[in-house]
């Protein structure tokens, strides 16, 4: 189960009718309606099937009970939350519930699902301990965050309506890279923006941006083995693989930039690859395994690798990729030190000013060496 979410059409309807604002304004009360346990009590089902329940809702619940056994036993509380009408009853008046069509839906059960899926996705986007970095673009909803181990997570939902209508358990992709790759993601955002010729304002004014997170202004040159230590050399000498023809590093005499891996895994590898539409694809290759979705191919060190597209970053979203990676570091969702991140972006400034990697390293040792 990927988690319920409104489609683009659902988000548009929520915004047009003001239902999203009504939930946001009552969020502290509404969020308590979201089930937190993995056990669904039969009493809860019977309670929602009480005599005064709208007929369309009763039918949706009965269909869930009798025809959706998989959901009941695998993801019972969450999937029942979608059909139960719990949010609708808490948010709307009885008169509004009697006339759901005024909100642009076909039935009360459709409204029940839309409101509950919005609460579901809002709950996932704003966990109790820290806020994820989340943004939406046409057809996509992307979330960057760190897990309890500090590993880098990107989760992306395909929000195109298709056959799902206003909401659904929508297709999702993502990556789970080790905690050592947070600065790599920042670097990938910068390299991608430079490659496709766009500017990231927050990268240009990075010191002001980091100070919004209460950065103390400290810059330190990473020691050997620390994140970002070889950034200037790698950035100046490597390229992001780019379709259709920049996909053979031996022929190009350039190594490919931005490789990432999961924690303690040698069989999975992530590469950023730019497609023909100049979108950034973060692709995954399962070594020694075949996948029907592995339709992106590059050649590195003489080895042919097949990748499946896992995350798509539209050209106009390069800034979000940069901000999301920095946000995770500056809110302690990663293990990356902010002063090492600052050194990496300082090095980027020096590269943009025309200095060589060797000049930057020498200057960095003098200014920010340990």
Secondary structure, DSSP 8 states (H G I E B T S, - for coil): ----EE-HHHHHHHHHHTHHHHHHHTHHHHGGGS--SS---HHHHHHHT-TTS-HHHHHHHHHHHHH-HHHHHHHHHHHHHHHH-HHHHHHS-HHHHHTGGGGT-SSHHHHHHHHHHHHHHHHHHB-SS-B-EEEEETTEEEEEEE-TT--EEEEEEE---TTTTTEES--EEEEEE-GGGHHHHHHHHHHHHHHHT---HHHHTHHHHHHTTT---------TTSTTTTHHHHHHH-B-EETTTB-BHHHHT--BS--B--TT-SSEEEEEEE-TTS-EEEEEEETT---TT--EEEEETTEEEEEEEEEEE-GGGHHHHHHHHHHHHHTTSSS--HHHHHHHHHHHHHHHTT--HHHHHHHHHHHH--
